């Protein structure tokens, strides 16, 4: 799904009668800007990774990856991949159940 498709879907929600696509776009941009800022500003520590939980959807966590050895796929030479931060996502049980509905017999 693209940003434009997301904005179109949200703007067609029945409860949003007088909201324009432009206003929905501003809200979506603000939401993702705030999420990005939160994960950039917070520090990951050993026992407590910064996380954002949205009930019914899932949890995003900031994790630090240690440096490691790797290989350049073009040359085969060994390289060191530097330590860096990444975001992981764990879907909630509600989302998992929606994605994998149990078949009725």
C-alpha positions as CSV (number, residue, x, y, z in Angstrom):
1,X,0.0,0.0,0.0
2,X,1.3,3.4,-0.9
3,X,0.9,6.7,1.0
4,X,-1.7,7.9,-1.5
5,X,-3.7,4.6,-1.2
6,X,-3.6,4.9,2.6
7,X,-4.9,8.5,2.5
8,X,-7.7,7.5,0.0
9,X,-8.8,4.6,2.3
10,X,-8.8,6.8,5.4
11,X,-10.7,9.7,3.7
12,X,-13.4,7.2,2.6
13,X,-14.1,6.2,6.2
14,X,-17.8,6.7,7.1
15,X,-17.0,8.6,10.3
16,X,-15.0,11.2,8.5
17,X,-17.7,13.1,6.7
18,X,-16.2,16.6,6.3
19,X,-12.5,15.7,6.2
20,X,-10.7,16.3,2.9
21,X,-7.9,14.1,1.5
22,X,-5.5,17.0,2.1
23,X,-6.4,17.1,5.8
24,X,-6.0,13.3,6.0
25,X,-2.6,13.6,4.3
26,X,-1.5,16.3,6.9
27,X,-2.6,14.0,9.7
28,X,-0.8,10.9,8.2
29,X,2.4,13.0,7.7
30,X,2.3,14.3,11.3
31,X,1.8,10.8,12.6
32,X,4.7,9.3,10.8
33,X,6.9,12.4,11.6
34,X,6.2,11.9,15.3
35,X,6.9,8.2,15.2
36,X,10.2,8.8,13.4
37,X,11.2,11.5,15.9
38,X,10.3,9.3,18.8
39,X,12.6,6.5,17.7
40,X,15.4,8.9,16.7
41,X,15.4,10.7,20.0
42,X,15.0,7.7,22.4
43,X,18.0,5.7,23.5
44,X,18.1,1.9,23.3
45,X,19.6,0.4,26.5
46,X,20.3,-3.2,27.3
47,X,17.2,-4.0,29.4
48,X,14.7,-1.6,27.9
49,X,14.3,-1.0,24.2
50,X,12.1,2.0,23.3
51,X,8.8,0.8,21.9
52,X,5.5,2.0,20.6
53,X,2.5,-0.2,21.1
54,X,-0.8,0.3,19.2
55,X,-3.4,-2.0,20.7
56,X,-5.0,-4.3,18.1
57,X,-2.1,-3.7,15.6
58,X,1.2,-4.4,17.2
59,X,4.5,-3.1,18.7
60,X,7.4,-1.3,17.1
61,X,10.8,-1.6,18.9
62,X,14.1,0.2,18.4
63,X,16.9,-2.3,18.6
64,X,20.7,-1.9,18.4
65,X,22.5,-4.3,16.2
66,X,26.1,-5.0,17.1
67,X,28.8,-4.9,14.4
68,X,29.5,-8.1,12.6
69,X,31.5,-9.7,9.8
70,X,29.9,-10.1,6.4
71,X,30.8,-10.6,2.8
72,X,30.6,-8.3,-0.2
73,X,28.4,-10.3,-2.6
74,X,30.1,-8.9,-5.7
75,X,33.7,-9.6,-4.7
76,X,33.4,-12.2,-1.9
77,X,35.8,-10.1,0.3
78,X,35.1,-10.0,4.0
79,X,33.8,-6.7,5.3
80,X,32.7,-5.4,8.7
81,X,29.1,-4.3,9.0
82,X,29.1,-1.5,11.6
83,X,26.8,-1.4,14.6
84,X,23.5,0.3,13.8
85,X,19.9,0.8,15.0
86,X,16.9,-0.8,13.4
87,X,13.1,-1.1,14.0
88,X,11.4,-4.4,14.6
89,X,7.6,-5.0,14.5
90,X,5.7,-7.6,16.4
91,X,2.0,-8.0,15.3
92,X,-0.6,-8.2,18.0
93,X,-2.7,-11.3,18.5
94,X,-5.7,-9.4,17.2
95,X,-3.9,-8.7,13.9
96,X,-2.5,-12.2,13.7
97,X,-6.1,-13.6,14.1
98,X,-7.4,-11.3,11.3
99,X,-4.6,-12.4,9.0
100,X,-5.1,-16.1,9.8
101,X,-8.8,-16.6,10.4
102,X,-9.8,-20.0,11.7
103,X,-11.8,-22.0,9.1
104,X,-15.3,-23.1,10.2
105,X,-15.9,-26.8,9.8
